[in-house]
Amino acid sequence: MLRGRRLLVLSGAGISTESGIPDYRSPERSQRSRRPMRYQQFVRSPEARRRYWVRSLVGWPRIDQAEPNLGHRALVHMQVKVDLDGIITQNVDGLHQRAGSRNVLELHGTLAVVRCLHCRVPEARSAFQRRLLELNPDFRPGRIELAPDGDADLPRAQEDGFRVPVCLRCRGLLKPDVVFFGENVPKDRLERAWKMLERAEALLVVGSSLTVYSGYRFVARASQQGKPVAIVNRGPTRGDADASVRIDGKLGEVLPALAEQIE
Ligand code: NAD
């Protein structure tokens, strides 16, 4: 199905689990209810921001040090071997780019940058991490579990007295440069994504439950346009009815095999 067609990949959190970054909706995770930070909550509540940054201080090094896995690398191979035009990723971890993939559109932004909500000036997350540590020299996280989105589960007591740095230029509020729940994908970015789908002759979805409409809309439109859709994912997805081919499997195994066969 994929051979000889100009291909677009849509990726989700499932491609990064084998790099040690958790997703939201793996079958074994479904018992655990976890509510991600919403945009309004972050903007309105100083406590919510403190809670976010204290967890992010702990969670960021794991994201920063994560390495691309066999699934990311197989997509790089496919880009060389077949007409793989680009990747729209819902991930915010930068692992496709670190693996060497070209034309990657980060639909939901990146954790590698924080941006001022007032003057829009960006700051590298690594520099911001240093400022977080400097402002909170006595912070001791203890044992923690990494949660999705570079977040981490910590006892509430850790948040008391935690200080959050402000924008270096205007002292405004800083937010990770990612699209939070309750926020829209910026218009120009979405238009770029639609153009990528327009050019494509087939869509390959990897590691996404497609529960979030932001990702599902590409599957819905591809299927409306009569373009074949293949899905590789462990467990069911919202797009299964739209798919021409559906493979239930581990991406670190299926994608290298696919890259091999597609030659
Ligand atoms: P999701 O958690 O809803 O779905 C991930 C899917 O991948 C699940 O169905 C799971 O069973 C499957 N999966 C997990 N590991 C797999 C593997 N090794 N092989 C094959 N399948 C595997 O993720 P989503 O659809 O991307 O939506 C989550 C949202 O949260 C996105 O919008 C994204 O921005 C954000 N997020 C990003 C990251 C990241 O950057 N790595 C991590 C968590 C969440």
Residues whose N, C-alpha, C, O or C-beta is under 5 A from the ligand:
A	BS01	NAD	G12 A13 G14 S16 T17 E18 I21 P22 D23 Y24 R25 S26 P27 Q90 N91 V92 D93 H108 P148 D149 G207 S208 S209 L210 T211 V212 N233 R234 G235 P236 G249 K250 L251
